[in-house]
C-alpha cells in the first residue's frame, strides 16, 4: 500500500510553535492534507509525552488517533519522533518504535542536558557530540539521521564537511538524511558520500495548518504505517521502498542563495568571501545551501538513480497567489480550500493525483494555475538569509521564460564588494 508520510514536526514546547498544537488537530488536518502517516515530535518532553499518549491508541505496533472529519470518523496514524541538538550545532531527527524506547532514550540523554522539560525545551540541547548521540541511537535500535542537513545555522553540513567526521564509527548507521526546505534530491545527489543514503523530505512544521504540515512529505510503499515498515523502506528491503519525495522547489527555501540575514540582499559566494561575510547594511551574509552543495560536490554532477523528487506548492498558497492575497490563512482563501477538500477528500489528491479534466470541471480558473504548477511553469525569486523565496506561477512556457529573465536581472543587483588593499 502507498502511504504519504511526513516524519518531522514540533510540539508546543519548541520555539516559535503554535501553543495550540495537539494530537487531535494534527490528526484532523493531517487527514485533510492527505497524510496516511503523520508526524508527532518533541516526545522527550515529559509533559508533552503525557499529553500525546493520553490521545493515542496502539494497535498492531501502529499508533493512531480516531478523529472526526467532515467525512465521518477516520483513523490518523502517527510516527513517534523528536529532534535534538548536539555539540557543534548539529540537529538530528530520531524515530521511535514505541513509548518505552522514548523513555529509554530520555534516560540516556537526561544527564547531559538542562533543556528537557522546560517551557521551550521541545528540542533538547545535548552536551555531547554526534558520535555519542549516534551510539545511543544504535544501542537502543532507533532510526536517526541529520535534520535539514544543509541549512547554515544548525545542521550537519552547516558546520561539518562529512558524515564520517561528524558521526565517526557510526556513520554507516544513519538511516536517512533529511534534505530541508532549501534542498532537493537532485541537488544533494551530487555529493558522493550520500550515494547510498535514503533522502527524506519533511514539513518540519511548527503548526498543524496544512500549508505547513506536510508541506514536504514522502510517498512510501509499506505494509502498514509503523516504525518497522519504515525501517525496511529506508533499506529498500522486502518490497518496502521510497516511491518519491515531494517538497518545495529549493528556490522557495529560506537559505537557498547566499544572502544577508538582515536586508536579504543576495550575494555570489566569491563576493561574500571578499567582504568577509559582512553586508553593506551591517548584517551578516549567510552562505546559501546551493553554494554549500556546490562546495561539497566539488562542482561535479553525478548520475541520478534515485526516486523522483516532485516539487509542489501548498494549495493554500496557490489559491492565495491566484487571488492576490498575501495571507494564505485568510477567510476567503480557506473557504476555497475547504471546497476542494469536500470535493477531492484531501489536498495531496488535488496537487498530484486528480486528473486535469476533473480540476477544470470543478473550477476552470483555479485549475489553470494548479496545472501550470504541475507543468513546471513557475519562476522564483530565490530565498536566502532567512527569507523565503517568492513564487510566480505562469500560464505558459513563454510567460515563464520572460518572467525568469525579469527575476534574474534583480537577484544580484548590488555594487561590487570592496577589495582588500594589498600594499
C-alpha positions as CSV (number, residue, x, y, z in Angstrom):
1,X,0.0,0.0,0.0
2,X,1.2,3.5,-0.7
3,X,1.5,6.0,2.2
4,X,2.1,9.7,2.2
5,X,4.4,10.2,5.2
6,X,5.7,13.3,7.0
7,X,8.3,12.4,9.7
8,X,9.1,15.8,11.3
9,X,7.0,18.3,13.3
10,X,7.4,20.2,16.6
11,X,5.2,20.3,19.7
12,X,4.1,23.3,21.8
13,X,7.4,23.5,23.7
14,X,9.7,24.2,20.8
15,X,10.5,27.8,19.9
16,X,8.2,29.5,17.5
17,X,5.4,26.9,17.6
18,X,1.7,27.2,18.0
19,X,0.6,26.7,21.6
20,X,-2.5,25.1,20.2
21,X,-0.6,22.1,18.9
22,X,-2.3,18.8,19.8
23,X,-2.7,15.3,18.6
24,X,-6.3,16.0,17.8
25,X,-5.7,18.9,15.5
26,X,-2.7,17.3,13.8
27,X,-4.8,14.1,13.2
28,X,-7.6,16.1,11.7
29,X,-5.5,18.4,9.5
30,X,-3.2,15.6,8.6
31,X,-6.2,13.7,7.1
32,X,-7.3,16.7,5.1
33,X,-3.7,17.2,3.9
34,X,-3.6,13.6,2.7
35,X,-1.0,12.1,5.0
36,X,-1.6,8.5,5.9
37,X,1.3,8.6,8.5
38,X,1.6,11.9,10.4
39,X,4.5,13.2,12.5
40,X,4.3,13.7,16.2
41,X,7.5,15.2,17.6
42,X,9.3,16.6,20.7
43,X,8.4,13.5,22.6
44,X,11.4,13.7,25.0
45,X,9.5,16.5,26.8
46,X,7.7,14.6,29.6
47,X,4.6,17.0,29.8
48,X,4.1,16.8,26.0
49,X,4.8,13.0,26.1
50,X,2.0,12.5,28.6
51,X,-0.5,14.6,26.6
52,X,0.3,12.8,23.4
53,X,-0.1,9.3,24.8
54,X,-3.3,10.2,26.5
55,X,-4.7,10.8,23.0
56,X,-3.0,8.0,21.0
57,X,-4.1,4.3,20.8
58,X,-1.8,1.4,19.8
59,X,-2.8,-1.5,17.5
60,X,-0.5,-3.9,15.7
61,X,2.6,-1.8,16.5
62,X,0.9,1.2,15.0
63,X,-0.1,4.4,16.8
64,X,-3.3,6.2,15.8
65,X,-5.9,8.7,16.9
66,X,-9.5,8.4,15.7
67,X,-10.5,11.8,14.5
68,X,-13.9,13.3,13.5
69,X,-13.7,14.7,9.9
70,X,-16.4,16.1,7.6
71,X,-16.4,12.6,6.1
72,X,-17.0,10.9,9.4
73,X,-14.7,9.1,11.8
74,X,-11.2,8.4,10.4
75,X,-8.0,6.8,11.9
76,X,-5.0,9.0,11.6
77,X,-1.7,7.2,12.1
78,X,1.4,8.7,13.7
79,X,5.2,8.1,13.7
80,X,6.9,8.9,17.0
81,X,9.9,11.3,16.8
82,X,12.0,14.0,18.3
83,X,14.6,16.5,17.1
84,X,17.8,17.0,19.2
85,X,20.7,19.4,19.0
86,X,24.2,18.1,19.8
87,X,27.5,19.8,20.2
88,X,28.6,21.6,17.1
89,X,25.1,22.9,16.5
90,X,24.1,19.7,14.5
91,X,20.4,18.9,14.6
92,X,19.2,15.3,14.3
93,X,15.8,13.6,13.8
94,X,15.1,10.4,15.8
95,X,12.3,8.0,15.1
96,X,11.0,5.6,17.9
97,X,9.1,2.3,17.7
98,X,7.1,2.7,20.9
99,X,6.7,4.5,24.3
100,X,9.4,2.5,26.1
101,X,12.1,3.4,23.6
102,X,11.3,7.1,24.1
103,X,11.6,6.8,27.9
104,X,14.8,4.8,27.5
105,X,16.3,7.5,25.2
106,X,15.2,10.2,27.6
107,X,17.0,8.5,30.5
108,X,20.2,8.2,28.4
109,X,20.3,11.9,27.5
110,X,19.0,13.3,30.8
111,X,22.4,13.6,32.5
112,X,23.7,15.6,29.5
113,X,21.2,18.5,29.2
114,X,19.5,21.2,31.1
115,X,16.9,21.5,28.3
116,X,14.4,18.7,28.8
117,X,11.1,19.7,30.4
118,X,11.0,23.5,30.4
119,X,8.5,25.7,28.5
120,X,10.8,25.9,25.5
121,X,12.6,22.6,25.7
122,X,10.8,20.6,23.0
123,X,14.1,20.3,21.2
124,X,16.8,19.1,23.7
125,X,20.3,20.6,23.6
126,X,22.7,17.7,24.4
127,X,26.2,18.3,25.8
128,X,27.9,15.7,23.8
129,X,28.9,15.2,20.1
130,X,27.2,13.5,17.2
131,X,29.2,10.3,17.6
132,X,28.0,9.9,21.2
133,X,24.4,10.6,20.1
134,X,24.6,8.1,17.3
135,X,25.9,5.4,19.8
136,X,22.8,5.9,22.0
137,X,20.5,5.5,19.0
138,X,22.3,2.4,17.8
139,X,22.3,0.8,21.2
140,X,18.5,1.4,21.5
141,X,17.8,0.3,18.0
142,X,16.4,3.7,16.9
143,X,16.3,5.2,13.5
144,X,18.1,8.5,13.1
145,X,19.6,10.9,10.6
146,X,20.6,14.6,10.1
147,X,17.8,17.1,10.2
148,X,17.6,19.8,7.5
149,X,21.2,18.8,6.6
150,X,22.3,21.8,4.7
151,X,20.9,24.9,6.5
152,X,23.6,27.3,7.6
153,X,22.7,27.6,11.3
154,X,22.0,24.2,12.8
155,X,22.9,21.3,10.6
156,X,25.4,18.6,9.6
157,X,26.8,20.4,6.6
158,X,26.4,23.8,8.0
159,X,29.3,23.1,10.4
160,X,31.0,19.9,9.1
161,X,32.4,18.6,5.8
162,X,31.5,14.9,6.0
163,X,29.3,12.4,7.7
164,X,32.3,10.4,8.7
165,X,33.9,13.3,10.5
166,X,30.6,14.0,12.3
167,X,29.4,10.6,13.3
168,X,32.7,8.7,13.5
169,X,32.3,4.9,13.7
170,X,28.5,5.2,13.4
171,X,28.5,7.0,10.1
172,X,27.1,3.9,8.3
173,X,24.3,3.6,10.8
174,X,22.4,6.7,9.6
175,X,19.0,5.6,8.4
176,X,18.2,8.7,6.3
177,X,19.2,12.3,5.6
178,X,16.5,15.0,5.8
179,X,17.0,17.4,2.9
180,X,15.4,20.5,4.4
181,X,13.3,23.1,2.5
182,X,16.3,24.7,0.7
183,X,17.5,21.5,-1.0
184,X,16.0,18.7,-3.1
185,X,17.2,15.2,-4.1
186,X,18.5,16.4,-7.4
187,X,21.0,18.8,-5.9
188,X,22.0,16.7,-2.9
189,X,22.6,13.7,-5.2
190,X,25.8,15.3,-6.5
191,X,27.5,14.7,-3.1
192,X,29.5,11.5,-3.4
193,X,29.3,10.3,0.2
194,X,25.4,10.4,0.1
195,X,25.1,8.0,-2.8
196,X,23.8,5.1,-0.6
197,X,21.7,7.2,1.9
198,X,17.9,7.5,1.6
199,X,16.7,11.1,1.3
200,X,13.6,12.2,3.1
201,X,11.6,15.4,2.7
202,X,9.6,16.6,5.8
203,X,7.5,19.5,6.7
204,X,9.4,20.4,10.0
205,X,6.2,22.2,10.8
206,X,5.6,24.5,13.8
207,X,1.9,24.4,13.4
208,X,-0.8,22.0,12.2
209,X,-2.1,24.2,9.4
210,X,-1.9,22.4,6.0
211,X,0.4,24.9,4.3
212,X,3.0,23.9,7.0
213,X,2.1,20.3,8.0
214,X,3.1,18.0,5.1
215,X,4.5,20.9,3.0
216,X,7.1,18.4,2.3
217,X,6.5,14.6,2.5
218,X,7.4,11.2,1.1
219,X,5.4,8.5,-0.6
220,X,6.4,5.1,0.7
221,X,5.3,1.5,-0.2
222,X,4.6,-0.1,3.2
223,X,2.5,-3.0,4.5
224,X,1.3,-0.9,7.4
225,X,2.1,2.6,8.9
226,X,4.7,2.0,11.6
227,X,8.4,2.3,12.5
228,X,9.4,-1.2,11.5
229,X,7.9,-0.8,8.0
230,X,9.8,2.5,7.5
231,X,13.0,0.8,8.7
232,X,12.6,-1.7,5.8
233,X,11.8,1.0,3.4
234,X,14.9,3.0,4.2
235,X,16.9,-0.1,3.3
236,X,14.7,-0.9,0.3
237,X,14.0,-4.3,1.8
238,X,11.2,-6.9,1.4
239,X,9.4,-4.8,-1.2
240,X,9.1,-1.8,1.0
241,X,10.5,1.3,-0.6
242,X,10.5,5.1,-1.1
243,X,8.4,5.8,-4.2
244,X,9.2,9.5,-4.4
245,X,9.9,12.6,-2.4
246,X,7.6,15.7,-2.6
247,X,8.5,19.2,-1.5
248,X,9.0,22.9,-2.2
249,X,11.2,23.9,-5.0
250,X,14.5,24.7,-3.2
251,X,14.4,28.3,-4.5
252,X,11.4,28.8,-2.2
253,X,13.5,27.9,0.9
254,X,14.9,30.4,3.4
255,X,18.5,29.7,2.8
256,X,18.8,28.8,-0.9
257,X,21.2,31.5,-2.0
258,X,24.0,33.2,-0.1
259,X,22.4,36.4,1.3
260,X,22.4,38.9,4.1
261,X,20.4,37.9,7.2
262,X,19.3,41.5,7.8
263,X,18.4,43.1,4.4
264,X,18.3,39.8,2.4
265,X,20.5,41.1,-0.4
266,X,21.7,38.1,-2.4
267,X,25.5,37.7,-2.9
268,X,27.6,35.5,-5.1
269,X,29.8,33.4,-2.8
270,X,33.1,34.9,-4.0
271,X,31.7,38.4,-3.3
272,X,30.6,37.4,0.2
273,X,34.1,36.0,0.9
274,X,35.8,39.1,-0.4
275,X,33.6,41.1,2.0
276,X,34.3,38.8,5.0
277,X,30.7,37.8,5.0
278,X,29.6,41.4,6.0
279,X,26.9,43.1,4.1
280,X,27.0,46.9,3.4
281,X,23.9,47.2,5.7
282,X,25.9,45.8,8.6
283,X,24.3,42.4,8.6
284,X,25.9,39.0,8.3
285,X,26.0,37.2,5.0
286,X,25.0,33.6,5.4
287,X,26.3,31.1,2.9
288,X,23.4,29.6,0.9
289,X,22.5,25.9,0.6
290,X,23.1,26.0,-3.2
291,X,26.7,27.2,-2.7
292,X,27.3,24.8,0.1
293,X,26.2,21.8,-2.0
294,X,28.5,23.0,-4.8
295,X,31.4,23.1,-2.4
296,X,30.7,19.6,-1.1
297,X,30.2,18.1,-4.6
298,X,33.3,19.9,-5.9
299,X,31.1,21.2,-8.7
300,X,30.6,17.7,-10.1
301,X,27.3,16.2,-11.3
302,X,26.6,12.6,-10.6
303,X,24.2,10.4,-12.5
304,X,20.8,10.4,-10.9
305,X,19.4,6.9,-9.9
306,X,17.1,7.9,-7.1
307,X,13.3,8.1,-6.7
308,X,11.8,11.1,-8.4
309,X,11.5,14.4,-6.4
310,X,8.3,16.2,-7.1
311,X,8.0,20.0,-6.5
312,X,4.8,21.3,-5.0
313,X,3.3,24.4,-3.5
314,X,0.7,24.1,-0.7
315,X,-2.8,24.5,-2.1
316,X,-3.5,27.4,0.2
317,X,-0.5,29.3,-1.3
318,X,-1.7,28.6,-4.8
319,X,-5.1,29.9,-4.1
320,X,-3.7,33.0,-2.3
321,X,-1.4,33.7,-5.3
322,X,-4.4,33.5,-7.8
323,X,-6.5,35.8,-5.6
324,X,-3.5,38.1,-4.9
325,X,-3.9,37.7,-1.2
326,X,-0.8,37.7,1.0
327,X,-2.2,35.7,3.9
328,X,-2.8,32.0,2.9
329,X,-5.0,31.6,6.1
330,X,-7.4,34.5,5.2
331,X,-11.0,33.6,5.3
332,X,-11.5,33.9,1.6
333,X,-8.6,31.5,0.8
334,X,-9.7,29.0,3.4
335,X,-13.2,29.0,2.1
336,X,-12.0,27.9,-1.4
337,X,-9.5,25.4,0.1
338,X,-12.4,23.7,2.0
339,X,-14.4,23.4,-1.2
340,X,-11.5,21.4,-2.7
341,X,-11.3,19.2,0.3
342,X,-15.0,18.5,0.3
343,X,-14.8,17.5,-3.4
344,X,-11.5,15.7,-3.6
345,X,-11.0,14.4,0.0
346,X,-7.6,15.8,0.6
347,X,-5.0,18.4,-0.6
348,X,-2.4,15.9,-1.9
349,X,-5.0,14.5,-4.2
350,X,-5.6,17.9,-5.7
351,X,-1.8,18.7,-6.1
352,X,-0.7,15.4,-7.5
353,X,-3.4,12.8,-8.3
354,X,-6.7,14.4,-9.6
355,X,-6.9,14.5,-13.4
356,X,-6.7,17.8,-15.2
357,X,-10.2,17.2,-16.6
358,X,-11.6,16.9,-13.1
359,X,-9.8,20.0,-11.9
360,X,-11.1,22.0,-14.9
361,X,-14.7,20.8,-14.4
362,X,-14.6,21.8,-10.7
363,X,-13.0,25.3,-11.1
364,X,-11.7,26.2,-14.5
365,X,-9.9,29.4,-13.5
366,X,-8.1,27.9,-10.5
367,X,-7.3,24.8,-12.5
368,X,-5.1,26.8,-14.9
369,X,-2.7,27.6,-12.0
370,X,-2.7,24.1,-10.5
371,X,-2.0,22.6,-13.9
372,X,0.6,25.3,-14.7
373,X,2.4,24.4,-11.5
374,X,2.3,20.7,-12.4
375,X,3.9,21.7,-15.8
376,X,6.7,23.5,-14.1
377,X,5.7,26.9,-15.3
378,X,6.9,28.6,-12.1
379,X,9.5,31.2,-11.5
380,X,11.0,32.0,-8.1
381,X,12.8,34.9,-6.7
382,X,15.0,32.7,-4.6
383,X,15.1,32.9,-0.8
384,X,18.2,33.5,1.2
385,X,19.5,34.8,4.6
386,X,16.3,33.5,6.3
387,X,13.8,35.0,3.9
388,X,11.6,32.6,1.9
389,X,11.6,32.7,-1.9
390,X,8.7,34.2,-3.8
391,X,6.9,32.0,-6.4
392,X,5.3,33.4,-9.6
393,X,3.0,30.9,-11.4
394,X,2.9,31.5,-15.1
395,X,0.3,30.2,-17.6
396,X,2.6,29.2,-20.4
397,X,6.2,28.3,-21.1
398,X,6.7,31.6,-23.0
399,X,5.4,33.6,-20.0
400,X,7.7,31.6,-17.7
401,X,10.8,32.4,-19.8
402,X,10.0,36.1,-19.8
403,X,9.4,36.2,-16.1
404,X,12.6,34.3,-15.4
405,X,14.6,37.0,-17.3
406,X,12.9,39.7,-15.2
407,X,13.8,37.9,-11.9
408,X,17.3,37.1,-13.0
409,X,18.0,40.8,-13.5
410,X,17.1,41.6,-9.9
411,X,18.9,38.8,-7.9
412,X,22.4,40.1,-7.8
413,X,21.7,43.8,-8.4
414,X,24.2,45.4,-6.0
415,X,27.5,47.3,-6.0
416,X,30.7,45.2,-6.3
417,X,32.4,44.4,-2.9
418,X,35.3,46.4,-1.5
419,X,38.6,44.6,-2.2
420,X,41.3,44.4,0.5
421,X,44.3,46.7,0.0
422,X,47.4,44.5,-0.7
423,X,50.1,47.2,0.0
